[in-house]
Amino acid sequence: MTTGKKIISIITIIIVVILGALLYYRYFFVFGEGVKAGELNYVVKKGYVFKTYEGKLIQSGIKSKQTGTLQNNEFEFSINSKQIAEKMMSNGGKFYELHYKEYKNTLPWRGFSVYVVDSIISVKEPQL
């Protein structure tokens, strides 16, 4: 193998490794994890090619994006498990504590949100 071919091979390998690392960081690296709590607004299964479960929690309290306006805190998320989604669908309107993972970007088969719920910590009746 000539020196020119060795250099091209090494550069190609370096480029492939860098692209692989960037793809992993953008789509598979767990940027954050946490727990959100609130009243379940909805869970739906939707999508054109990849059907994913999407949901929304209404969190207690109010939040203002602009000065002088009030708005509910909402947490929109995707669900990675059919069993979790079905449990949530059958208990709509209840107060949930959900564990989630945050990614940098979405993937079509993972859902529409960068927040992906992977477990239910607790389910309670909403407080009036």
Backbone as XML, in Angstrom:
<?xml version="1.0"?>
<chain id="A" units="angstrom">
  <residue number="1" name="MET">
    <atom name="N" x="0.855" y="-1.172" z="0.000"/>
    <atom name="CA" x="0.000" y="0.000" z="0.000"/>
    <atom name="C" x="0.904" y="1.238" z="0.000"/>
  </residue>
  <residue number="2" name="THR">
    <atom name="N" x="0.558" y="2.178" z="-0.830"/>
    <atom name="CA" x="1.378" y="3.380" z="-0.930"/>
    <atom name="C" x="1.048" y="4.351" z="0.190"/>
  </residue>
  <residue number="3" name="THR">
    <atom name="N" x="1.917" y="5.313" z="0.369"/>
    <atom name="CA" x="1.741" y="6.308" z="1.421"/>
    <atom name="C" x="0.473" y="7.121" z="1.200"/>
  </residue>
  <residue number="4" name="GLY">
    <atom name="N" x="0.162" y="7.450" z="-0.041"/>
    <atom name="CA" x="-1.053" y="8.220" z="-0.352"/>
    <atom name="C" x="-2.315" y="7.466" z="0.030"/>
  </residue>
  <residue number="5" name="LYS">
    <atom name="N" x="-2.341" y="6.154" z="-0.240"/>
    <atom name="CA" x="-3.515" y="5.353" z="0.116"/>
    <atom name="C" x="-3.654" y="5.206" z="1.628"/>
  </residue>
  <residue number="6" name="LYS">
    <atom name="N" x="-2.531" y="5.107" z="2.334"/>
    <atom name="CA" x="-2.576" y="5.016" z="3.797"/>
    <atom name="C" x="-3.153" y="6.293" z="4.393"/>
  </residue>
  <residue number="7" name="ILE">
    <atom name="N" x="-2.718" y="7.434" z="3.875"/>
    <atom name="CA" x="-3.216" y="8.721" z="4.384"/>
    <atom name="C" x="-4.707" y="8.856" z="4.117"/>
  </residue>
  <residue number="8" name="ILE">
    <atom name="N" x="-5.148" y="8.479" z="2.917"/>
    <atom name="CA" x="-6.584" y="8.552" z="2.579"/>
    <atom name="C" x="-7.379" y="7.600" z="3.481"/>
  </residue>
  <residue number="9" name="SER">
    <atom name="N" x="-6.854" y="6.408" z="3.736"/>
    <atom name="CA" x="-7.533" y="5.451" z="4.619"/>
    <atom name="C" x="-7.649" y="6.005" z="6.035"/>
  </residue>
  <residue number="10" name="ILE">
    <atom name="N" x="-6.592" y="6.588" z="6.551"/>
    <atom name="CA" x="-6.613" y="7.140" z="7.901"/>
    <atom name="C" x="-7.586" y="8.308" z="7.992"/>
  </residue>
  <residue number="11" name="ILE">
    <atom name="N" x="-7.567" y="9.192" z="7.018"/>
    <atom name="CA" x="-8.497" y="10.332" z="6.998"/>
    <atom name="C" x="-9.937" y="9.839" z="6.914"/>
  </residue>
  <residue number="12" name="THR">
    <atom name="N" x="-10.200" y="8.834" z="6.094"/>
    <atom name="CA" x="-11.553" y="8.270" z="5.969"/>
    <atom name="C" x="-12.019" y="7.683" z="7.303"/>
  </residue>
  <residue number="13" name="ILE">
    <atom name="N" x="-11.149" y="6.950" z="7.971"/>
    <atom name="CA" x="-11.503" y="6.360" z="9.268"/>
    <atom name="C" x="-11.786" y="7.453" z="10.289"/>
  </residue>
  <residue number="14" name="ILE">
    <atom name="N" x="-10.972" y="8.499" z="10.314"/>
    <atom name="CA" x="-11.186" y="9.611" z="11.248"/>
    <atom name="C" x="-12.514" y="10.297" z="10.975"/>
  </residue>
  <residue number="15" name="ILE">
    <atom name="N" x="-12.837" y="10.525" z="9.708"/>
    <atom name="CA" x="-14.110" y="11.173" z="9.344"/>
    <atom name="C" x="-15.285" y="10.301" z="9.766"/>
  </residue>
  <residue number="16" name="VAL">
    <atom name="N" x="-15.207" y="8.992" z="9.529"/>
    <atom name="CA" x="-16.293" y="8.078" z="9.908"/>
    <atom name="C" x="-16.475" y="8.070" z="11.424"/>
  </residue>
  <residue number="17" name="VAL">
    <atom name="N" x="-15.382" y="8.053" z="12.181"/>
    <atom name="CA" x="-15.473" y="8.060" z="13.649"/>
    <atom name="C" x="-16.089" y="9.368" z="14.138"/>
  </residue>
  <residue number="18" name="ILE">
    <atom name="N" x="-15.668" y="10.494" z="13.571"/>
    <atom name="CA" x="-16.223" y="11.794" z="13.978"/>
    <atom name="C" x="-17.708" y="11.877" z="13.639"/>
  </residue>
  <residue number="19" name="LEU">
    <atom name="N" x="-18.095" y="11.443" z="12.434"/>
    <atom name="CA" x="-19.521" y="11.455" z="12.057"/>
    <atom name="C" x="-20.338" y="10.538" z="12.969"/>
  </residue>
  <residue number="20" name="GLY">
    <atom name="N" x="-19.799" y="9.361" z="13.288"/>
    <atom name="CA" x="-20.484" y="8.447" z="14.199"/>
    <atom name="C" x="-20.687" y="9.062" z="15.572"/>
  </residue>
  <residue number="21" name="ALA">
    <atom name="N" x="-19.648" y="9.735" z="16.089"/>
    <atom name="CA" x="-19.748" y="10.385" z="17.397"/>
    <atom name="C" x="-20.771" y="11.517" z="17.367"/>
  </residue>
  <residue number="22" name="LEU">
    <atom name="N" x="-20.787" y="12.306" z="16.305"/>
    <atom name="CA" x="-21.765" y="13.393" z="16.184"/>
    <atom name="C" x="-23.188" y="12.854" z="16.098"/>
  </residue>
  <residue number="23" name="LEU">
    <atom name="N" x="-23.401" y="11.808" z="15.319"/>
    <atom name="CA" x="-24.740" y="11.207" z="15.227"/>
    <atom name="C" x="-25.184" y="10.651" z="16.578"/>
  </residue>
  <residue number="24" name="TYR">
    <atom name="N" x="-24.274" y="9.986" z="17.281"/>
    <atom name="CA" x="-24.610" y="9.470" z="18.597"/>
    <atom name="C" x="-24.996" y="10.615" z="19.537"/>
  </residue>
  <residue number="25" name="TYR">
    <atom name="N" x="-24.212" y="11.682" z="19.545"/>
    <atom name="CA" x="-24.487" y="12.815" z="20.428"/>
    <atom name="C" x="-25.822" y="13.468" z="20.096"/>
  </residue>
  <residue number="26" name="ARG">
    <atom name="N" x="-26.110" y="13.668" z="18.836"/>
    <atom name="CA" x="-27.344" y="14.363" z="18.444"/>
    <atom name="C" x="-28.599" y="13.528" z="18.677"/>
  </residue>
  <residue number="27" name="TYR">
    <atom name="N" x="-28.526" y="12.200" z="18.506"/>
    <atom name="CA" x="-29.748" y="11.400" z="18.517"/>
    <atom name="C" x="-29.852" y="10.348" z="19.619"/>
  </residue>
  <residue number="28" name="PHE">
    <atom name="N" x="-28.751" y="9.937" z="20.235"/>
    <atom name="CA" x="-28.819" y="8.847" z="21.206"/>
    <atom name="C" x="-28.272" y="9.197" z="22.582"/>
  </residue>
  <residue number="29" name="PHE">
    <atom name="N" x="-27.501" y="10.245" z="22.704"/>
    <atom name="CA" x="-26.934" y="10.667" z="23.977"/>
    <atom name="C" x="-28.049" y="11.227" z="24.860"/>
  </residue>
  <residue number="30" name="VAL">
    <atom name="N" x="-28.155" y="10.716" z="26.079"/>
    <atom name="CA" x="-29.160" y="11.210" z="27.019"/>
    <atom name="C" x="-28.610" y="12.491" z="27.640"/>
  </residue>
  <residue number="31" name="PHE">
    <atom name="N" x="-29.181" y="13.617" z="27.226"/>
    <atom name="CA" x="-28.730" y="14.937" z="27.655"/>
    <atom name="C" x="-29.141" y="15.224" z="29.097"/>
  </residue>
  <residue number="32" name="GLY">
    <atom name="N" x="-30.321" y="14.751" z="29.474"/>
    <atom name="CA" x="-30.820" y="14.988" z="30.824"/>
    <atom name="C" x="-31.842" y="13.941" z="31.222"/>
  </residue>
  <residue number="33" name="GLU">
    <atom name="N" x="-32.023" y="13.762" z="32.514"/>
    <atom name="CA" x="-33.039" y="12.873" z="33.064"/>
    <atom name="C" x="-33.719" y="13.600" z="34.195"/>
  </residue>
  <residue number="34" name="GLY">
    <atom name="N" x="-34.968" y="13.272" z="34.417"/>
    <atom name="CA" x="-35.655" y="13.916" z="35.512"/>
    <atom name="C" x="-37.038" y="13.364" z="35.742"/>
  </residue>
  <residue number="35" name="VAL">
    <atom name="N" x="-37.759" y="14.053" z="36.612"/>
    <atom name="CA" x="-39.126" y="13.678" z="36.962"/>
    <atom name="C" x="-40.001" y="14.915" z="36.789"/>
  </residue>
  <residue number="36" name="LYS">
    <atom name="N" x="-41.127" y="14.732" z="36.134"/>
    <atom name="CA" x="-42.128" y="15.789" z="36.015"/>
    <atom name="C" x="-43.419" y="15.254" z="36.607"/>
  </residue>
  <residue number="37" name="ALA">
    <atom name="N" x="-44.174" y="16.154" z="37.236"/>
    <atom name="CA" x="-45.428" y="15.765" z="37.857"/>
    <atom name="C" x="-46.528" y="16.696" z="37.377"/>
  </residue>
  <residue number="38" name="GLY">
    <atom name="N" x="-47.703" y="16.141" z="37.185"/>
    <atom name="CA" x="-48.840" y="16.948" z="36.786"/>
    <atom name="C" x="-50.029" y="16.083" z="36.432"/>
  </residue>
  <residue number="39" name="GLU">
    <atom name="N" x="-51.110" y="16.758" z="36.078"/>
    <atom name="CA" x="-52.341" y="16.069" z="35.704"/>
    <atom name="C" x="-52.281" y="15.701" z="34.229"/>
  </residue>
  <residue number="40" name="LEU">
    <atom name="N" x="-52.572" y="14.432" z="33.928"/>
    <atom name="CA" x="-52.514" y="13.962" z="32.547"/>
    <atom name="C" x="-53.617" y="14.607" z="31.731"/>
  </residue>
  <residue number="41" name="ASN">
    <atom name="N" x="-53.233" y="15.286" z="30.669"/>
    <atom name="CA" x="-54.190" y="15.908" z="29.758"/>
    <atom name="C" x="-54.616" y="14.909" z="28.692"/>
  </residue>
  <residue number="42" name="TYR">
    <atom name="N" x="-53.642" y="14.304" z="28.001"/>
    <atom name="CA" x="-53.969" y="13.305" z="26.989"/>
    <atom name="C" x="-52.774" y="12.429" z="26.664"/>
  </residue>
  <residue number="43" name="VAL">
    <atom name="N" x="-53.077" y="11.268" z="26.092"/>
    <atom name="CA" x="-52.095" y="10.379" z="25.473"/>
    <atom name="C" x="-52.723" y="9.906" z="24.181"/>
  </residue>
  <residue number="44" name="VAL">
    <atom name="N" x="-51.999" y="10.044" z="23.073"/>
    <atom name="CA" x="-52.499" y="9.626" z="21.766"/>
    <atom name="C" x="-51.431" y="8.826" z="21.042"/>
  </residue>
  <residue number="45" name="LYS">
    <atom name="N" x="-51.886" y="7.980" z="20.132"/>
    <atom name="CA" x="-50.979" y="7.260" z="19.245"/>
    <atom name="C" x="-51.130" y="7.912" z="17.887"/>
  </residue>
  <residue number="46" name="LYS">
    <atom name="N" x="-50.018" y="8.435" z="17.334"/>
    <atom name="CA" x="-50.129" y="9.122" z="16.049"/>
    <atom name="C" x="-48.832" y="9.013" z="15.266"/>
  </residue>
  <residue number="47" name="GLY">
    <atom name="N" x="-48.918" y="9.355" z="13.995"/>
    <atom name="CA" x="-47.762" y="9.334" z="13.118"/>
    <atom name="C" x="-48.151" y="8.831" z="11.744"/>
  </residue>
  <residue number="48" name="TYR">
    <atom name="N" x="-47.382" y="9.224" z="10.744"/>
    <atom name="CA" x="-47.656" y="8.797" z="9.372"/>
    <atom name="C" x="-47.095" y="7.407" z="9.105"/>
  </residue>
  <residue number="49" name="VAL">
    <atom name="N" x="-45.827" y="7.213" z="9.322"/>
    <atom name="CA" x="-45.178" y="5.921" z="9.082"/>
    <atom name="C" x="-44.916" y="5.219" z="10.410"/>
  </residue>
  <residue number="50" name="PHE">
    <atom name="N" x="-44.273" y="5.921" z="11.332"/>
    <atom name="CA" x="-43.982" y="5.373" z="12.657"/>
    <atom name="C" x="-45.043" y="5.873" z="13.633"/>
  </residue>
  <residue number="51" name="LYS">
    <atom name="N" x="-45.871" y="4.974" z="14.129"/>
    <atom name="CA" x="-46.899" y="5.338" z="15.104"/>
    <atom name="C" x="-46.260" y="5.380" z="16.485"/>
  </residue>
  <residue number="52" name="THR">
    <atom name="N" x="-46.283" y="6.553" z="17.096"/>
    <atom name="CA" x="-45.688" y="6.726" z="18.418"/>
    <atom name="C" x="-46.732" y="7.253" z="19.384"/>
  </residue>
  <residue number="53" name="TYR">
    <atom name="N" x="-46.483" y="7.059" z="20.661"/>
    <atom name="CA" x="-47.381" y="7.558" z="21.703"/>
    <atom name="C" x="-46.883" y="8.917" z="22.164"/>
  </residue>
  <residue number="54" name="GLU">
    <atom name="N" x="-47.776" y="9.887" z="22.172"/>
    <atom name="CA" x="-47.462" y="11.255" z="22.577"/>
    <atom name="C" x="-48.432" y="11.661" z="23.675"/>
  </residue>
  <residue number="55" name="GLY">
    <atom name="N" x="-47.953" y="12.463" z="24.617"/>
    <atom name="CA" x="-48.819" y="12.879" z="25.709"/>
    <atom name="C" x="-48.500" y="14.268" z="26.209"/>
  </residue>
  <residue number="56" name="LYS">
    <atom name="N" x="-49.375" y="14.735" z="27.105"/>
    <atom name="CA" x="-49.186" y="16.059" z="27.701"/>
    <atom name="C" x="-49.645" y="16.040" z="29.145"/>
  </residue>
  <residue number="57" name="LEU">
    <atom name="N" x="-48.797" y="16.602" z="30.020"/>
    <atom name="CA" x="-49.136" y="16.826" z="31.422"/>
    <atom name="C" x="-49.387" y="18.312" z="31.621"/>
  </residue>
  <residue number="58" name="ILE">
    <atom name="N" x="-50.392" y="18.629" z="32.428"/>
    <atom name="CA" x="-50.613" y="20.003" z="32.860"/>
    <atom name="C" x="-50.060" y="20.088" z="34.279"/>
  </residue>
  <residue number="59" name="GLN">
    <atom name="N" x="-49.012" y="20.895" z="34.457"/>
    <atom name="CA" x="-48.374" y="21.019" z="35.756"/>
    <atom name="C" x="-49.042" y="22.113" z="36.563"/>
  </residue>
  <residue number="60" name="SER">
    <atom name="N" x="-49.001" y="21.947" z="37.873"/>
    <atom name="CA" x="-49.629" y="22.933" z="38.739"/>
    <atom name="C" x="-48.846" y="24.234" z="38.704"/>
  </residue>
  <residue number="61" name="GLY">
    <atom name="N" x="-49.534" y="25.310" z="39.015"/>
    <atom name="CA" x="-48.899" y="26.622" z="38.995"/>
    <atom name="C" x="-49.122" y="27.300" z="37.658"/>
  </residue>
  <residue number="62" name="ILE">
    <atom name="N" x="-48.601" y="28.506" z="37.567"/>
    <atom name="CA" x="-48.726" y="29.263" z="36.333"/>
    <atom name="C" x="-47.359" y="29.775" z="35.924"/>
  </residue>
  <residue number="63" name="LYS">
    <atom name="N" x="-47.210" y="29.985" z="34.654"/>
    <atom name="CA" x="-45.938" y="30.419" z="34.115"/>
    <atom name="C" x="-46.205" y="31.469" z="33.057"/>
  </residue>
  <residue number="64" name="SER">
    <atom name="N" x="-45.379" y="32.459" z="33.004"/>
    <atom name="CA" x="-45.565" y="33.528" z="32.045"/>
    <atom name="C" x="-44.410" y="33.556" z="31.067"/>
  </residue>
  <residue number="65" name="LYS">
    <atom name="N" x="-44.709" y="33.342" z="29.776"/>
    <atom name="CA" x="-43.674" y="33.455" z="28.759"/>
    <atom name="C" x="-43.435" y="34.920" z="28.404"/>
  </residue>
  <residue number="66" name="GLN">
    <atom name="N" x="-44.477" y="35.705" z="28.485"/>
    <atom name="CA" x="-44.371" y="37.131" z="28.197"/>
    <atom name="C" x="-44.861" y="37.897" z="29.416"/>
  </residue>
  <residue number="67" name="THR">
    <atom name="N" x="-44.302" y="39.054" z="29.621"/>
    <atom name="CA" x="-44.698" y="39.880" z="30.752"/>
    <atom name="C" x="-46.170" y="40.245" z="30.646"/>
  </residue>
  <residue number="68" name="GLY">
    <atom name="N" x="-46.883" y="40.052" z="31.756"/>
    <atom name="CA" x="-48.294" y="40.429" z="31.788"/>
    <atom name="C" x="-49.250" y="39.358" z="31.323"/>
  </residue>
  <residue number="69" name="THR">
    <atom name="N" x="-48.779" y="38.172" z="30.949"/>
    <atom name="CA" x="-49.670" y="37.091" z="30.534"/>
    <atom name="C" x="-49.487" y="35.905" z="31.461"/>
  </residue>
  <residue number="70" name="LEU">
    <atom name="N" x="-50.511" y="35.088" z="31.588"/>
    <atom name="CA" x="-50.469" y="33.882" z="32.413"/>
    <atom name="C" x="-50.735" y="32.680" z="31.527"/>
  </residue>
  <residue number="71" name="GLN">
    <atom name="N" x="-50.099" y="31.566" z="31.875"/>
    <atom name="CA" x="-50.250" y="30.364" z="31.078"/>
    <atom name="C" x="-49.976" y="29.153" z="31.950"/>
  </residue>
  <residue number="72" name="ASN">
    <atom name="N" x="-50.670" y="28.046" z="31.706"/>
    <atom name="CA" x="-50.399" y="26.802" z="32.434"/>
    <atom name="C" x="-49.041" y="26.246" z="32.023"/>
  </residue>
  <residue number="73" name="ASN">
    <atom name="N" x="-48.395" y="25.575" z="32.942"/>
    <atom name="CA" x="-47.180" y="24.828" z="32.609"/>
    <atom name="C" x="-47.603" y="23.535" z="31.937"/>
  </residue>
  <residue number="74" name="GLU">
    <atom name="N" x="-47.074" y="23.279" z="30.770"/>
    <atom name="CA" x="-47.400" y="22.057" z="30.045"/>
    <atom name="C" x="-46.118" y="21.298" z="29.755"/>
  </residue>
  <residue number="75" name="PHE">
    <atom name="N" x="-46.177" y="19.985" z="29.868"/>
    <atom name="CA" x="-45.043" y="19.129" z="29.566"/>
    <atom name="C" x="-45.491" y="18.157" z="28.481"/>
  </residue>
  <residue number="76" name="GLU">
    <atom name="N" x="-44.988" y="18.356" z="27.271"/>
    <atom name="CA" x="-45.305" y="17.459" z="26.160"/>
    <atom name="C" x="-44.189" y="16.440" z="26.031"/>
  </residue>
  <residue number="77" name="PHE">
    <atom name="N" x="-44.566" y="15.180" z="25.812"/>
    <atom name="CA" x="-43.596" y="14.099" z="25.832"/>
    <atom name="C" x="-44.003" y="12.983" z="24.895"/>
  </residue>
  <residue number="78" name="SER">
    <atom name="N" x="-43.037" y="12.126" z="24.593"/>
    <atom name="CA" x="-43.272" y="10.877" z="23.876"/>
    <atom name="C" x="-43.138" y="9.747" z="24.891"/>
  </residue>
  <residue number="79" name="ILE">
    <atom name="N" x="-43.710" y="8.587" z="24.561"/>
    <atom name="CA" x="-43.658" y="7.432" z="25.458"/>
    <atom name="C" x="-43.003" y="6.288" z="24.698"/>
  </residue>
  <residue number="80" name="ASN">
    <atom name="N" x="-42.026" y="5.626" z="25.313"/>
    <atom name="CA" x="-41.293" y="4.587" z="24.595"/>
    <atom name="C" x="-41.847" y="3.183" z="24.806"/>
  </residue>
  <residue number="81" name="SER">
    <atom name="N" x="-42.932" y="3.031" z="25.548"/>
    <atom name="CA" x="-43.456" y="1.711" z="25.866"/>
    <atom name="C" x="-44.973" y="1.670" z="25.669"/>
  </residue>
  <residue number="82" name="LYS">
    <atom name="N" x="-45.427" y="0.650" z="24.970"/>
    <atom name="CA" x="-46.872" y="0.471" z="24.756"/>
    <atom name="C" x="-47.584" y="0.236" z="26.093"/>
  </residue>
  <residue number="83" name="GLN">
    <atom name="N" x="-46.965" y="-0.504" z="27.000"/>
    <atom name="CA" x="-47.589" y="-0.801" z="28.297"/>
    <atom name="C" x="-47.774" y="0.474" z="29.120"/>
  </residue>
  <residue number="84" name="ILE">
    <atom name="N" x="-46.773" y="1.345" z="29.123"/>
    <atom name="CA" x="-46.895" y="2.616" z="29.851"/>
    <atom name="C" x="-47.987" y="3.468" z="29.229"/>
  </residue>
  <residue number="85" name="ALA">
    <atom name="N" x="-48.008" y="3.551" z="27.898"/>
    <atom name="CA" x="-49.014" y="4.361" z="27.206"/>
    <atom name="C" x="-50.426" y="3.848" z="27.485"/>
  </residue>
  <residue number="86" name="GLU">
    <atom name="N" x="-50.631" y="2.534" z="27.450"/>
    <atom name="CA" x="-51.959" y="1.979" z="27.704"/>
    <atom name="C" x="-52.397" y="2.223" z="29.145"/>
  </residue>
  <residue number="87" name="LYS">
    <atom name="N" x="-51.464" y="2.114" z="30.094"/>
    <atom name="CA" x="-51.803" y="2.399" z="31.490"/>
    <atom name="C" x="-52.232" y="3.856" z="31.637"/>
  </residue>
  <residue number="88" name="MET">
    <atom name="N" x="-51.514" y="4.760" z="30.983"/>
    <atom name="CA" x="-51.859" y="6.175" z="31.066"/>
    <atom name="C" x="-53.183" y="6.463" z="30.363"/>
  </residue>
  <residue number="89" name="MET">
    <atom name="N" x="-53.449" y="5.808" z="29.248"/>
    <atom name="CA" x="-54.715" y="6.009" z="28.530"/>
    <atom name="C" x="-55.908" y="5.571" z="29.374"/>
  </residue>
  <residue number="90" name="SER">
    <atom name="N" x="-55.710" y="4.527" z="30.164"/>
    <atom name="CA" x="-56.827" y="4.031" z="30.981"/>
    <atom name="C" x="-56.990" y="4.804" z="32.287"/>
  </residue>
  <residue number="91" name="ASN">
    <atom name="N" x="-56.091" y="5.723" z="32.578"/>
    <atom name="CA" x="-56.162" y="6.514" z="33.806"/>
    <atom name="C" x="-56.049" y="8.004" z="33.508"/>
  </residue>
  <residue number="92" name="GLY">
    <atom name="N" x="-56.718" y="8.452" z="32.479"/>
    <atom name="CA" x="-56.655" y="9.856" z="32.089"/>
    <atom name="C" x="-57.201" y="10.774" z="33.171"/>
  </residue>
  <residue number="93" name="GLY">
    <atom name="N" x="-56.614" y="11.965" z="33.273"/>
    <atom name="CA" x="-57.067" y="12.949" z="34.244"/>
    <atom name="C" x="-56.480" y="12.790" z="35.631"/>
  </residue>
  <residue number="94" name="LYS">
    <atom name="N" x="-55.700" y="11.750" z="35.851"/>
    <atom name="CA" x="-55.096" y="11.542" z="37.165"/>
    <atom name="C" x="-53.766" y="12.284" z="37.257"/>
  </residue>
  <residue number="95" name="PHE">
    <atom name="N" x="-53.254" y="12.390" z="38.478"/>
    <atom name="CA" x="-51.996" y="13.077" z="38.745"/>
    <atom name="C" x="-50.852" y="12.067" z="38.623"/>
  </residue>
  <residue number="96" name="TYR">
    <atom name="N" x="-49.898" y="12.342" z="37.750"/>
    <atom name="CA" x="-48.792" y="11.431" z="37.479"/>
    <atom name="C" x="-47.461" y="12.051" z="37.870"/>
  </residue>
  <residue number="97" name="GLU">
    <atom name="N" x="-46.547" y="11.199" z="38.318"/>
    <atom name="CA" x="-45.135" y="11.537" z="38.407"/>
    <atom name="C" x="-44.441" y="10.632" z="37.399"/>
  </residue>
  <residue number="98" name="LEU">
    <atom name="N" x="-43.789" y="11.249" z="36.411"/>
    <atom name="CA" x="-43.196" y="10.505" z="35.311"/>
    <atom name="C" x="-41.684" y="10.711" z="35.273"/>
  </residue>
  <residue number="99" name="HIS">
    <atom name="N" x="-40.958" y="9.631" z="35.051"/>
    <atom name="CA" x="-39.512" y="9.730" z="34.826"/>
    <atom name="C" x="-39.297" y="9.834" z="33.319"/>
  </residue>
  <residue number="100" name="TYR">
    <atom name="N" x="-38.426" y="10.756" z="32.914"/>
    <atom name="CA" x="-38.187" y="10.959" z="31.485"/>
    <atom name="C" x="-36.699" y="11.117" z="31.201"/>
  </residue>
  <residue number="101" name="LYS">
    <atom name="N" x="-36.364" y="10.917" z="29.931"/>
    <atom name="CA" x="-35.018" y="11.171" z="29.428"/>
    <atom name="C" x="-35.131" y="12.247" z="28.353"/>
  </residue>
  <residue number="102" name="GLU">
    <atom name="N" x="-34.165" y="13.154" z="28.356"/>
    <atom name="CA" x="-34.153" y="14.232" z="27.365"/>
    <atom name="C" x="-33.005" y="13.995" z="26.385"/>
  </residue>
  <residue number="103" name="TYR">
    <atom name="N" x="-33.337" y="14.025" z="25.094"/>
    <atom name="CA" x="-32.354" y="13.869" z="24.035"/>
    <atom name="C" x="-32.164" y="15.211" z="23.327"/>
  </residue>
  <residue number="104" name="LYS">
    <atom name="N" x="-31.114" y="15.343" z="22.554"/>
    <atom name="CA" x="-30.848" y="16.590" z="21.835"/>
    <atom name="C" x="-31.787" y="16.761" z="20.641"/>
  </residue>
  <residue number="105" name="ASN">
    <atom name="N" x="-32.162" y="15.673" z="19.971"/>
    <atom name="CA" x="-33.041" y="15.714" z="18.801"/>
    <atom name="C" x="-33.973" y="14.506" z="18.807"/>
  </residue>
  <residue number="106" name="THR">
    <atom name="N" x="-34.979" y="14.563" z="17.963"/>
    <atom name="CA" x="-35.945" y="13.467" z="17.875"/>
    <atom name="C" x="-35.564" y="12.496" z="16.767"/>
  </residue>
  <residue number="107" name="LEU">
    <atom name="N" x="-36.110" y="11.294" z="16.877"/>
    <atom name="CA" x="-36.037" y="10.294" z="15.815"/>
    <atom name="C" x="-37.466" y="9.884" z="15.507"/>
  </residue>
  <residue number="108" name="PRO">
    <atom name="N" x="-37.793" y="9.625" z="14.236"/>
    <atom name="CA" x="-39.192" y="9.334" z="13.883"/>
    <atom name="C" x="-39.800" y="8.169" z="14.650"/>
  </residue>
  <residue number="109" name="TRP">
    <atom name="N" x="-39.036" y="7.137" z="14.946"/>
    <atom name="CA" x="-39.566" y="5.974" z="15.653"/>
    <atom name="C" x="-39.554" y="6.145" z="17.164"/>
  </residue>
  <residue number="110" name="ARG">
    <atom name="N" x="-38.953" y="7.231" z="17.651"/>
    <atom name="CA" x="-38.927" y="7.491" z="19.089"/>
    <atom name="C" x="-40.014" y="8.472" z="19.505"/>
  </residue>
  <residue number="111" name="GLY">
    <atom name="N" x="-40.514" y="9.273" z="18.569"/>
    <atom name="CA" x="-41.580" y="10.207" z="18.898"/>
    <atom name="C" x="-41.298" y="11.611" z="18.423"/>
  </residue>
  <residue number="112" name="PHE">
    <atom name="N" x="-42.254" y="12.511" z="18.677"/>
    <atom name="CA" x="-42.173" y="13.887" z="18.219"/>
    <atom name="C" x="-41.469" y="14.810" z="19.209"/>
  </residue>
  <residue number="113" name="SER">
    <atom name="N" x="-41.229" y="14.336" z="20.411"/>
    <atom name="CA" x="-40.664" y="15.175" z="21.458"/>
    <atom name="C" x="-39.255" y="14.727" z="21.824"/>
  </residue>
  <residue number="114" name="VAL">
    <atom name="N" x="-38.446" y="15.663" z="22.298"/>
    <atom name="CA" x="-37.110" y="15.312" z="22.797"/>
    <atom name="C" x="-37.204" y="14.709" z="24.193"/>
  </residue>
  <residue number="115" name="TYR">
    <atom name="N" x="-38.365" y="14.835" z="24.841"/>
    <atom name="CA" x="-38.600" y="14.256" z="26.163"/>
    <atom name="C" x="-39.296" y="12.913" z="25.985"/>
  </residue>
  <residue number="116" name="VAL">
    <atom name="N" x="-38.671" y="11.836" z="26.466"/>
    <atom name="CA" x="-39.219" y="10.491" z="26.307"/>
    <atom name="C" x="-39.451" y="9.892" z="27.680"/>
  </residue>
  <residue number="117" name="VAL">
    <atom name="N" x="-40.717" y="9.613" z="28.000"/>
    <atom name="CA" x="-41.084" y="9.007" z="29.283"/>
    <atom name="C" x="-40.751" y="7.524" z="29.225"/>
  </residue>
  <residue number="118" name="ASP">
    <atom name="N" x="-40.001" y="7.063" z="30.235"/>
    <atom name="CA" x="-39.632" y="5.653" z="30.268"/>
    <atom name="C" x="-40.201" y="4.903" z="31.467"/>
  </residue>
  <residue number="119" name="SER">
    <atom name="N" x="-40.814" y="5.629" z="32.432"/>
    <atom name="CA" x="-41.452" y="4.941" z="33.551"/>
    <atom name="C" x="-42.413" y="5.870" z="34.282"/>
  </residue>
  <residue number="120" name="ILE">
    <atom name="N" x="-43.371" y="5.237" z="34.956"/>
    <atom name="CA" x="-44.328" y="5.938" z="35.807"/>
    <atom name="C" x="-43.876" y="5.738" z="37.247"/>
  </residue>
  <residue number="121" name="ILE">
    <atom name="N" x="-43.658" y="6.830" z="37.952"/>
    <atom name="CA" x="-43.243" y="6.721" z="39.353"/>
    <atom name="C" x="-44.457" y="6.547" z="40.257"/>
  </residue>
  <residue number="122" name="SER">
    <atom name="N" x="-45.506" y="7.368" z="40.038"/>
    <atom name="CA" x="-46.720" y="7.219" z="40.835"/>
    <atom name="C" x="-47.922" y="7.772" z="40.077"/>
  </residue>
  <residue number="123" name="VAL">
    <atom name="N" x="-49.099" y="7.265" z="40.466"/>
    <atom name="CA" x="-50.379" y="7.736" z="39.920"/>
    <atom name="C" x="-51.289" y="8.004" z="41.102"/>
  </residue>
  <residue number="124" name="LYS">
    <atom name="N" x="-51.889" y="9.195" z="41.133"/>
    <atom name="CA" x="-52.791" y="9.558" z="42.227"/>
    <atom name="C" x="-54.026" y="10.246" z="41.660"/>
  </residue>
  <residue number="125" name="GLU">
    <atom name="N" x="-55.054" y="10.268" z="42.468"/>
    <atom name="CA" x="-56.233" y="11.049" z="42.110"/>
    <atom name="C" x="-55.857" y="12.536" z="42.190"/>
  </residue>
  <residue number="126" name="PRO">
    <atom name="N" x="-56.374" y="13.360" z="41.280"/>
    <atom name="CA" x="-56.053" y="14.799" z="41.356"/>
    <atom name="C" x="-56.649" y="15.433" z="42.597"/>
  </residue>
  <residue number="127" name="GLN">
    <atom name="N" x="-55.924" y="16.402" z="43.154"/>
    <atom name="CA" x="-56.415" y="17.114" z="44.336"/>
    <atom name="C" x="-57.312" y="18.249" z="43.887"/>
  </residue>
  <residue number="128" name="LEU">
    <atom name="N" x="-58.442" y="18.376" z="44.544"/>
    <atom name="CA" x="-59.375" y="19.447" z="44.197"/>
    <atom name="C" x="-59.221" y="20.637" z="45.088"/>
  </residue>
</chain>
